[in-house]
Amino acid sequence: SHNARVATAYAHLSKFAPGLRPGSRVQNGQVIAYIGASGLATGNHLYYEVLVDKKQVDPLRPDVMVQVNLDGSSLDRFRTYVAQLGQAERP
């Protein structure tokens, strides 16, 4: 669960990363699990889905938008990121 409206789900995993438990906080880029195979699979693979309001959505659809409210350190990090993007665009 990412917030009250958005969640991601993963399946066909062989195992979770050591020390990971339900409710653990994870960071972007952190290894959370290892891929596996199930059923009659011909090789390792990962099943991944995005849920918005408990309904599956295609995350690549351009109309999939979810409002995110930032405050505190999250808002500070976002503002720093936007400022860095603005600097990168200048000639």
N, C-alpha and C positions, 0 to 999 in steps of 0.2 A: 504494500500500500504506500503510495507516494503522498497522498493527501486524502481528504474525505471523498473525492470524486474519481481519482485516477489510481489504477493499480496495474501492475504487470504480472504475468504468470509465465512460468517456465516448466517444461516437461521433458521427459526422456533424458534425465540427468543420471549420471552414474553415482555421484555422491556430492554432498555439500562440502564447502571449504571447512577446514578444521576450526572449531570454536564458534561457528555460526549457529545461532539458535533462533527460533521464532521470536520476532520482535527486535532482533539485532539491528542496529543502525549500520548502514553500509555507505561507502563513499563511491563517487563516480570513478570507474576504472578498477575498482576492487574486485578480485576474484571471489565469486560467491558460490560457484559450483563447477562441476566438470561434466562435459557432455557424455552421453552414453547412447545405447541402442536398446530398443525394446521390440517385442513382437517379432515380426519377420523382416526387420530392418536389414538392409544390405550394408549399412555402415553407421558410424556415429553421426548423430545429428541433434539439433536442439529445436524444440517447439517453443515459440515465444508468442505471447499475445498481449495486447493492450486493452484494458477495460476502462470505459468512462461511464460512470453511474451504473456499474455492474453489467454493462453491455459491451460485447466485443466490438471493436472498431478497427478500421484499417489505419494505422498510424501514418501512412504515406498519403492519405487523402488530404487534399488542401483545405477542406472545410472542417477538419477535426481541430477544434480549438477549445482549450480549457483555460478559464481564468485562474491565474495564480496570484495570490496576494503576498507580497514580500514585506517584511518588516525587520527591524533590528539588523543583525549582522548579515542576514540574507540580502536585505535591501542595499546595504553598504557594498557587498561583493558584486551585486548586479550593477550598481552605479560605476564602480571601478572598471568592470568589464566593458560597459558601454563606452566609457571614456577612452579606454585602450583601443577599442574599435575605431573610434573617431580619430585618434592619433594615427592609426595605421592607414587610414584612407587619405590622409593629407599628402600632397606631393613633396 
